[in-house]
């Protein structure tokens, strides 16, 4: 990527611009629009996720700027969609010069093991962008927290994360640990520093600035791990920890 590159804290707005470009280049392919030919939302999460990452190396990413963008779809990309990805050379910002992009490769997630911590295989994963729950914590009319059989408040961030990971096909975590932010440009950046609202489109989310977790699974899982509001636009993204 070259040009005026956004910091990782602006991952969601950049992902939205990339999404619009891919929809246009693919002539409205469902894997990019997330809708069928009648305009109805696709069921499940097989359509494209646009995941931004900051991978520091000499000359790039040293100040927390986005260095790589992974476009992943569980349903895969056909010839039309691959042509759109290959033709994506520039996206324009709302207030300044555009960002130039160059396709680095096409393949399955396992083809990028060792090259991307978003597509790695690990038991331990830690938030890289804020997790944005889609539900509000439940309380009784008296204000007392409603809990499940394990003692977790129903629809609390941890409860919601466990629910969404299960819906995503991941095993039940054996441990979840809150984390206050992520490290960018040599400093710790809190989740409230991230842009967390889409400029258009639907999606349900709870109030708040988001949160983060370190998740330990009972067995190694393959990335990407991205859940919650805005997950198709880079929010709720986790990166593998090699433990």
SULPEJO-V703193 format. One line per field, one symbol per residue. phi: phi as a letter, one per 40 degrees, with the letter a starting at -180 (. if undefined). A space follows every 50 residues. Layout:
# SULPEJO-V703193
phi = ???
This chain:
# SULPEJO-V703193
phi = .bgccccccbdcdcccccdcccccccfgcdcccgbcccgcdccgbcccbb bcabbcadgagcbgccbabbbbadcgbcdcccccccccbabbccbadcbc bbccibicdccbcgbaccbcbacbbbdbbccbdbbcdcbcccgcccbccc gcccgcdcccccccccccgcccccabbcbcabcbfgacbccccccbbcca gchbacchcgaaabbbccacbcccbaagcgccbgcgcbbcbcb
